[in-house]
Amino acid sequence: MEIVNYIKESYRELTEEVTWVSFAEAQKSMVVVAIFTIIFALAVFVTDKTFQSFLDKFFSFFN
């Protein structure tokens, strides 16, 4: 039953030996990640719209 032993040891390690961050620190990290994600999404959006506009103007010359 190596699998059962592995699961038991994994659970024990997670509950007894892992040092978890505090809730406040986790919240701060989450806010930083959320802000970065929003900024990155806006940058991708602006880049996409810029290329779309450029390509629309480029292909309008051929019509």
ChimeraX commands (.cxc) that place a marker at each C-alpha (Angstrom):
marker #1 position 0.00,0.00,0.00 radius 0.5
marker #1 position 2.63,2.52,-1.02 radius 0.5
marker #1 position 0.03,4.91,-2.42 radius 0.5
marker #1 position -1.88,5.07,0.88 radius 0.5
marker #1 position 1.36,5.65,2.77 radius 0.5
marker #1 position 2.33,8.38,0.30 radius 0.5
marker #1 position -1.00,10.16,0.80 radius 0.5
marker #1 position -0.72,9.90,4.60 radius 0.5
marker #1 position 2.83,11.26,4.59 radius 0.5
marker #1 position 1.87,14.07,2.21 radius 0.5
marker #1 position -1.02,15.11,4.44 radius 0.5
marker #1 position 1.18,14.99,7.53 radius 0.5
marker #1 position 3.83,17.12,5.85 radius 0.5
marker #1 position 1.23,19.70,4.74 radius 0.5
marker #1 position -0.31,19.97,8.19 radius 0.5
marker #1 position 2.83,19.78,10.36 radius 0.5
marker #1 position 5.90,20.84,8.41 radius 0.5
marker #1 position 4.80,23.46,5.87 radius 0.5
marker #1 position 5.00,27.08,6.96 radius 0.5
marker #1 position 1.97,28.92,5.65 radius 0.5
marker #1 position 1.88,32.69,5.12 radius 0.5
marker #1 position -0.44,34.77,7.22 radius 0.5
marker #1 position -3.87,35.72,5.93 radius 0.5
marker #1 position -2.90,39.41,5.77 radius 0.5
marker #1 position 0.21,38.64,3.74 radius 0.5
marker #1 position -1.78,36.43,1.38 radius 0.5
marker #1 position -4.30,39.26,0.89 radius 0.5
marker #1 position -1.52,41.73,0.08 radius 0.5
marker #1 position -0.03,39.35,-2.45 radius 0.5
marker #1 position -3.43,38.77,-4.00 radius 0.5
marker #1 position -3.98,42.51,-4.43 radius 0.5
marker #1 position -0.59,42.88,-6.14 radius 0.5
marker #1 position -1.34,39.99,-8.48 radius 0.5
marker #1 position -4.83,41.34,-9.27 radius 0.5
marker #1 position -3.48,44.83,-10.07 radius 0.5
marker #1 position -0.71,43.41,-12.27 radius 0.5
marker #1 position -3.23,41.20,-14.07 radius 0.5
marker #1 position -5.51,44.15,-14.80 radius 0.5
marker #1 position -2.62,46.30,-16.04 radius 0.5
marker #1 position -1.33,43.48,-18.24 radius 0.5
marker #1 position -4.82,42.83,-19.65 radius 0.5
marker #1 position -5.21,46.53,-20.48 radius 0.5
marker #1 position -1.80,46.56,-22.18 radius 0.5
marker #1 position -2.75,43.54,-24.29 radius 0.5
marker #1 position -6.10,45.18,-25.14 radius 0.5
marker #1 position -4.43,48.44,-26.26 radius 0.5
marker #1 position -1.85,46.53,-28.30 radius 0.5
marker #1 position -4.56,44.44,-29.94 radius 0.5
marker #1 position -6.67,47.49,-30.82 radius 0.5
marker #1 position -3.60,49.28,-32.22 radius 0.5
marker #1 position -2.68,46.36,-34.47 radius 0.5
marker #1 position -6.32,45.93,-35.51 radius 0.5
marker #1 position -6.53,49.60,-36.49 radius 0.5
marker #1 position -3.24,49.40,-38.37 radius 0.5
marker #1 position -4.28,46.28,-40.27 radius 0.5
marker #1 position -7.71,47.73,-41.11 radius 0.5
marker #1 position -6.04,50.82,-42.62 radius 0.5
marker #1 position -3.43,48.69,-44.40 radius 0.5
marker #1 position -5.98,46.39,-46.04 radius 0.5
marker #1 position -8.31,49.29,-46.90 radius 0.5
marker #1 position -5.71,50.39,-49.48 radius 0.5
marker #1 position -6.30,47.17,-51.42 radius 0.5
marker #1 position -10.10,47.59,-51.66 radius 0.5
marker link #1:1,2 radius 0.2
marker link #1:2,3 radius 0.2
marker link #1:3,4 radius 0.2
marker link #1:4,5 radius 0.2
marker link #1:5,6 radius 0.2
marker link #1:6,7 radius 0.2
marker link #1:7,8 radius 0.2
marker link #1:8,9 radius 0.2
marker link #1:9,10 radius 0.2
marker link #1:10,11 radius 0.2
marker link #1:11,12 radius 0.2
marker link #1:12,13 radius 0.2
marker link #1:13,14 radius 0.2
marker link #1:14,15 radius 0.2
marker link #1:15,16 radius 0.2
marker link #1:16,17 radius 0.2
marker link #1:17,18 radius 0.2
marker link #1:18,19 radius 0.2
marker link #1:19,20 radius 0.2
marker link #1:20,21 radius 0.2
marker link #1:21,22 radius 0.2
marker link #1:22,23 radius 0.2
marker link #1:23,24 radius 0.2
marker link #1:24,25 radius 0.2
marker link #1:25,26 radius 0.2
marker link #1:26,27 radius 0.2
marker link #1:27,28 radius 0.2
marker link #1:28,29 radius 0.2
marker link #1:29,30 radius 0.2
marker link #1:30,31 radius 0.2
marker link #1:31,32 radius 0.2
marker link #1:32,33 radius 0.2
marker link #1:33,34 radius 0.2
marker link #1:34,35 radius 0.2
marker link #1:35,36 radius 0.2
marker link #1:36,37 radius 0.2
marker link #1:37,38 radius 0.2
marker link #1:38,39 radius 0.2
marker link #1:39,40 radius 0.2
marker link #1:40,41 radius 0.2
marker link #1:41,42 radius 0.2
marker link #1:42,43 radius 0.2
marker link #1:43,44 radius 0.2
marker link #1:44,45 radius 0.2
marker link #1:45,46 radius 0.2
marker link #1:46,47 radius 0.2
marker link #1:47,48 radius 0.2
marker link #1:48,49 radius 0.2
marker link #1:49,50 radius 0.2
marker link #1:50,51 radius 0.2
marker link #1:51,52 radius 0.2
marker link #1:52,53 radius 0.2
marker link #1:53,54 radius 0.2
marker link #1:54,55 radius 0.2
marker link #1:55,56 radius 0.2
marker link #1:56,57 radius 0.2
marker link #1:57,58 radius 0.2
marker link #1:58,59 radius 0.2
marker link #1:59,60 radius 0.2
marker link #1:60,61 radius 0.2
marker link #1:61,62 radius 0.2
marker link #1:62,63 radius 0.2
view
